[in-house]
Structures are given as structure tokens and as C-alpha cells.
Amino acid sequence: MSLLIDEQISRAGHVAETVNPSLDLFAEIKKLKEEKNAVILAHYYQDADIQDIADYIGDSLGLAQQAEKTKADMIVFAGVHFMAETAKLLNPSKKVVIPDLRAGCSLADSCPPDEFRKFKEQHPNHVVISYINCTAAIKAQTDIICTSSNAIQIVQSVPKDKQIIFAPDKNLGRYIIEKTGRDMVLWDGSCMVHEIFSQQKITKLKEQYPNAQVIAHPECEEVVLKLADFIGSTTGLLKYTQTNSCNEFIVVTESGILHQMHKASPHKLFIAAPPNNNCACNDCPHMKLNTMEKIYLCMKYEKPEVNIAADLMDDALRPLKRMLEISALHGL
């Protein structure tokens, strides 16, 4: 790769090269996957084209499980940075690339490692459970990782006589407390997308669509969750729309999941909350930094590559492995 392209990566977080608009990106990406023995893992919150070109689409638990068992030489992670970090932790000898290094996470950013270390010191002898939406530096300070798909089972795996710190999402933590009855100390973090949903706007939507069920992600605020007919992880929401007899759903999570919902149940109506999506306020700006053009370029040049400091690798991997073990025991 030329020095110019290396410099462009360092400034912009992705290979800043103009792609010929006539290029068939689907065909070119498919060709690169075969040439480089690469796999594309994509989160449900990616744009529809990226989901369609991916080898696997899923939520954080499913993506971690796929990353652990892949035989590919290169993992292309169409998601945000902590997800690519997770893939690297599980595959230290493989190359992991991400289309745009700036694809971060507001929730992960809400938990700085130094501040979290001080927080832990205030609560000694607590078992630390961290939501997977955190940096490798936070994972390294954690006993067990969880996702929204397995959080209840992870918390219940901790003996009742043990006190728990839950980080970084206070809304998910509060939901788990309600479901398990465990008394947990919560870190004060949240997701910018799931905190922006309006109770008032959803109430108006329910009036507009009286036959619709409200389905919501547990990262949403408590007042929003009280309006929900069903609460679940991204995968849980998708499965619910497939198996439930209702034909209309108000979907209270990032709008990228609607693509898979439409594909699985084309005869059903899915309404993104809030009602006016012109502002894209239920889209994650970090997730949407990834594009087909950036995926093509990052595969072509195998940049930007995600690496993790050697002194973090073992400590950050341990709680991830523990999560995967507990999930397997529960058939998740």
C-alpha cells in the first residue's frame, strides 16, 4: 500500500480512495472474499446492502459465537469498534479489519477505563458483569461479559450471596434487576440511540396503529419499556415478529433491524419509532459510518486493521470465554 493511503487511513479512519461508481461492489466484494478467504460479519444495525453481502448477520452474542468458530483468514467486521475488538480477542492470530475506525459506540465511550477502575475500588468483592458493548480495557476489568440475549442467565449464574457490579448500561441493568430480583450496583452509562426514543411519540404511534404491538430493546429507558408488549435482544425482537400472530409492530430499537424483519415477514407492517424517521434519530451514526465502498476498500487493502495491546489480551478474553461457556450451557 502506498504511503499516501496509509496517511489517509490515519486521518480518516478508513481508506480514503474514490471508488468508481460503475463498479459492481457486490461482485467485487464476493471475489475478494474468495481470494482472501475472508468472512464478513455484520450487525443487524448495518445498512441493507451490507446485510445482504454479509456471510453472517446477527446481534452481539451471535457475532461473538461466529467469530469464535470461523475458519476464515480475515474477518471483516461490519459493525462498531468494540465488536471488531471482540472478534480479535477470540482470534488473536487472524487479521480483523473494520471499514471505518471511527465507528465507535456511545455506550462504550460512557465508561472510561480509569474511572471504572476507581468505581470498582469503591465496591470491593463485587463480581463484575459487563455488557459486551464496552472496550477491551473494560473487558479486562470484568469477571463475566454478557449480551442482551444472555444477560439474565449470566446474572443468575452468579451465586446469590455475591454482590454484583453491572456496567456500562444502566437501562439494561435496571431491566435485569426487575427480571432477576438481584441487587446490582449500576454504572451510569447508556446508548445514545436507545435513550432518544420518546414516550410521547410512541404513545401517539399506538393511537395511530391501535392493532400494533410495541417491541423494544432493553437498552431503552424504563418509561419506554413500560409501553412495550415485548422486550428482547435484537435477535429476540426479530424472532418474536416471526412467531407472533400480530401483523403490525412498532419497533423501538435501531432501524437497521427492520430490513431483516421485512425479509422474514414481508406481509407484516413494521413501524420504526419515533414516527418521523426523516431525522434518522433512531439510526446509530457510528454503525452507519460503514458503507459498501468502505467494505470493498478495507478488503482490498486489508486496512484499517484492529489490534489490541498485548497486556490486555488475556484479561479481556477470559470474561468473554466465560460468557460463551455459560451461553452454551443454556443452549443460547
C-alpha positions in Angstrom: 0.0 0.0 0.0 1.3 3.5 -0.8 2.3 5.9 1.9 -0.5 8.2 0.8 -3.1 5.6 1.5 -1.6 4.9 4.9 -1.7 8.6 5.8 -5.3 8.8 4.6 -6.3 5.9 6.9 -4.7 7.6 9.9 -6.6 10.8 9.3 -10.0 9.5 8.3 -10.2 6.0 9.9 -10.7 4.3 6.6 -9.1 4.0 3.2 -9.9 7.4 1.6 -10.0 6.3 -2.1 -12.6 7.2 -4.7 -14.4 4.1 -5.9 -15.6 4.0 -9.5 -19.4 4.3 -9.3 -19.8 1.8 -12.1 -18.1 -0.9 -10.1 -20.3 -3.8 -9.1 -19.5 -3.8 -5.4 -21.5 -7.0 -4.7 -19.4 -8.9 -7.3 -16.1 -7.3 -6.3 -16.6 -8.0 -2.6 -17.6 -11.6 -3.3 -14.5 -12.0 -5.4 -12.3 -10.6 -2.6 -13.9 -12.9 -0.1 -12.9 -15.9 -2.1 -9.4 -14.6 -2.9 -8.5 -13.7 0.7 -10.5 -16.4 2.5 -12.4 -13.7 4.2 -15.7 -13.7 6.1 -17.9 -10.7 6.6 -19.7 -10.5 9.9 -22.4 -7.8 10.0 -24.6 -6.4 12.8 -28.4 -6.1 12.3 -27.9 -2.3 12.5 -25.9 -2.1 9.3 -27.4 -0.7 6.0 -29.5 -3.2 4.0 -26.8 -3.7 1.3 -24.2 -4.6 3.9 -26.5 -7.1 5.5 -27.2 -8.7 2.1 -23.5 -9.1 1.3 -22.6 -10.5 4.7 -21.8 -14.1 5.5 -23.5 -13.8 8.9 -25.9 -11.2 10.3 -26.6 -11.1 14.0 -26.6 -9.4 17.3 -23.5 -9.2 19.6 -23.9 -12.8 21.0 -24.3 -14.4 17.6 -21.5 -12.4 16.2 -19.2 -13.4 19.0 -20.1 -17.0 18.5 -19.5 -16.8 14.8 -16.2 -15.0 15.3 -15.0 -17.8 17.7 -15.6 -20.6 15.2 -14.7 -19.1 11.9 -12.1 -20.8 9.7 -11.5 -17.6 7.6 -8.1 -16.0 7.5 -9.5 -12.5 7.6 -12.6 -11.2 9.5 -14.2 -8.1 8.0 -16.4 -6.7 10.8 -19.3 -4.5 9.6 -20.3 -3.1 13.0 -18.6 -0.9 15.5 -15.2 -1.0 17.1 -15.9 -3.0 20.2 -17.4 -5.7 18.1 -14.3 -5.9 15.9 -12.2 -6.0 19.1 -14.2 -8.9 20.4 -13.5 -10.8 17.2 -9.8 -10.1 17.5 -9.8 -11.3 21.2 -11.3 -14.5 20.0 -9.0 -14.8 17.0 -5.6 -13.3 18.0 -3.8 -14.9 15.1 -6.3 -13.8 12.5 -6.5 -10.4 10.7 -9.5 -8.4 11.7 -10.4 -5.3 9.7 -13.2 -2.8 10.1 -14.4 -0.5 7.3 -14.1 2.7 9.4 -12.1 3.0 12.6 -14.4 5.9 13.6 -17.3 3.5 14.0 -17.3 3.7 17.8 -20.1 3.3 20.4 -21.6 6.0 22.7 -22.2 3.3 25.3 -18.6 2.0 25.3 -17.4 5.7 25.4 -19.5 6.3 28.5 -17.3 4.0 30.6 -13.6 5.3 30.6 -11.3 2.5 32.0 -9.6 4.7 34.6 -12.9 5.9 36.0 -14.3 2.4 36.1 -11.2 1.1 38.0 -11.9 3.7 40.7 -15.6 2.8 40.7 -14.6 -0.9 41.3 -12.4 0.2 44.2 -15.5 1.7 45.8 -17.2 -1.7 45.7 -14.7 -4.3 46.6 -15.5 -8.0 46.5 -18.2 -7.4 43.9 -18.5 -9.7 40.8 -18.2 -7.5 37.7 -20.5 -8.3 34.8 -20.0 -6.0 31.8 -22.3 -5.7 28.8 -20.3 -6.6 25.7 -20.8 -3.0 24.4 -17.6 -1.9 26.1 -13.9 -1.6 25.2 -11.3 -4.3 25.6 -9.9 -2.2 28.5 -13.2 -2.6 30.4 -13.5 -6.3 29.5 -10.1 -6.7 31.1 -11.5 -5.4 34.4 -14.5 -7.7 34.2 -15.4 -11.2 35.5 -18.1 -12.1 33.0 -19.3 -10.5 29.8 -23.0 -10.6 28.8 -25.1 -9.5 25.9 -28.8 -8.6 25.9 -29.6 -12.1 24.7 -28.0 -13.8 27.7 -27.8 -11.1 30.4 -30.4 -12.7 32.7 -28.8 -16.1 32.5 -25.4 -14.6 33.2 -26.6 -12.7 36.2 -28.4 -15.8 37.5 -25.2 -17.8 37.2 -23.6 -15.7 40.0 -24.3 -17.1 43.5 -26.9 -15.1 45.3 -24.5 -14.3 48.2 -22.2 -12.5 45.8 -22.7 -8.8 45.1 -22.6 -7.6 41.5 -21.4 -4.5 39.6 -23.2 -4.2 36.2 -21.7 -2.0 33.6 -21.9 0.0 31.4 -25.6 0.2 30.5 -27.8 1.4 33.4 -31.0 0.8 31.4 -30.2 -2.8 30.7 -29.0 -3.2 34.3 -32.3 -1.8 35.6 -34.2 -4.2 33.4 -32.2 -7.2 34.6 -32.8 -6.2 38.3 -36.5 -6.2 37.6 -36.4 -9.6 36.0 -34.0 -11.3 38.4 -34.6 -9.5 41.7 -30.8 -9.2 42.1 -29.5 -6.0 43.8 -26.8 -4.8 41.5 -24.6 -1.6 41.5 -25.0 0.0 38.2 -22.5 2.1 36.2 -24.2 5.2 34.9 -23.8 4.6 31.1 -26.3 4.5 28.2 -26.7 4.2 24.5 -27.5 7.4 22.6 -29.8 5.7 20.2 -31.9 3.8 22.7 -32.2 6.8 25.0 -33.6 9.1 22.3 -36.9 7.3 21.9 -39.8 9.4 23.1 -42.6 8.0 25.4 -44.9 10.7 24.0 -44.2 9.8 20.3 -44.6 6.1 20.9 -47.9 6.7 22.6 -49.1 8.7 19.6 -48.0 5.9 17.3 -50.0 3.4 19.4 -53.1 5.6 18.8 -52.3 5.7 15.1 -51.8 2.0 14.9 -54.1 0.5 17.6 -53.5 -3.1 16.4 -49.7 -2.8 16.6 -47.6 -4.4 19.3 -44.7 -2.3 20.7 -41.5 -4.3 20.8 -38.4 -2.8 22.5 -34.8 -3.4 23.3 -33.9 -3.4 27.0 -31.3 -0.6 26.5 -34.3 1.7 26.2 -35.3 3.9 29.2 -37.7 2.5 31.8 -40.6 4.8 30.8 -40.4 3.4 27.2 -40.1 -0.2 28.3 -43.4 0.2 30.2 -45.1 0.8 26.9 -43.8 -2.4 25.4 -45.7 -5.6 24.7 -42.4 -7.5 24.3 -38.8 -6.7 25.4 -35.9 -8.5 23.9 -32.5 -8.5 22.3 -32.2 -7.6 18.7 -32.4 -11.3 17.7 -35.2 -11.8 20.2 -37.2 -9.0 18.6 -36.7 -10.4 15.2 -37.8 -13.9 16.3 -40.8 -12.5 18.1 -42.1 -10.8 14.9 -41.8 -14.1 13.0 -43.6 -16.3 15.6 -46.2 -13.8 16.9 -49.6 -13.7 15.1 -49.7 -9.9 15.2 -49.3 -8.3 11.8 -48.2 -4.8 12.9 -45.2 -3.9 15.1 -43.8 -0.6 16.4 -40.1 -1.3 16.7 -38.2 0.5 19.4 -34.6 -0.1 18.5 -32.1 0.9 15.8 -33.9 0.9 12.5 -31.4 -1.4 10.7 -33.2 -4.4 12.1 -36.3 -3.6 10.0 -34.6 -4.9 6.9 -34.4 -8.5 8.3 -37.9 -8.2 9.7 -39.3 -7.2 6.3 -37.4 -10.1 4.7 -38.6 -12.6 7.2 -42.2 -11.4 7.3 -43.0 -9.4 4.1 -46.7 -9.4 4.8 -46.3 -7.7 8.1 -46.1 -3.9 8.9 -43.1 -2.6 10.8 -43.1 0.9 12.1 -39.9 2.5 13.2 -40.1 4.6 16.4 -40.2 7.5 16.6 -42.7 8.3 13.9 -40.8 10.8 11.8 -37.7 9.0 10.6 -36.6 11.9 8.3 -34.2 13.0 11.0 -32.7 9.5 11.3 -32.8 9.9 15.0 -33.3 6.1 15.5 -30.2 5.3 13.4 -26.8 4.8 15.1 -24.4 7.3 13.4 -21.5 5.1 14.3 -23.0 2.0 12.7 -23.9 4.0 9.6 -20.3 5.1 9.0 -19.7 1.7 7.3 -20.6 1.6 3.6 -20.2 -0.8 0.8 -17.4 1.3 -0.7 -15.5 1.2 2.6 -16.0 -2.6 2.9 -14.6 -3.1 -0.6 -11.6 -0.9 0.1 -10.8 -2.4 3.5 -10.9 -5.9 2.0 -8.8 -4.8 -1.0 -6.1 -3.2 1.2 -6.7 -5.2 4.4 -6.8 -1.9 6.3 -7.7 -0.5 8.8 -6.7 -3.4 11.0 -7.9 -3.8 14.5 -5.3 -4.7 17.1 -5.3 -4.9 20.9 -2.5 -4.2 23.3 -0.8 -7.5 24.3 -1.1 -6.7 28.0 -4.9 -6.6 27.6 -5.5 -9.8 25.5 -5.6 -12.5 28.2 -7.5 -10.5 30.8 -10.1 -9.3 28.2 -10.5 -12.7 26.6 -11.2 -14.5 29.9 -14.6 -13.0 30.7 -15.7 -13.4 27.0 -14.9 -17.1 27.2 -16.8 -17.4 30.4 -19.9 -15.8 28.7 -19.7 -18.2 25.8 -19.4 -21.2 28.2 -22.5 -20.1 30.2 -24.4 -19.4 27.0 -23.6 -22.9 25.7 -24.8 -24.5 28.9 -28.1 -22.7 28.5 -28.4 -23.5 24.8 -28.2 -19.9 23.8 
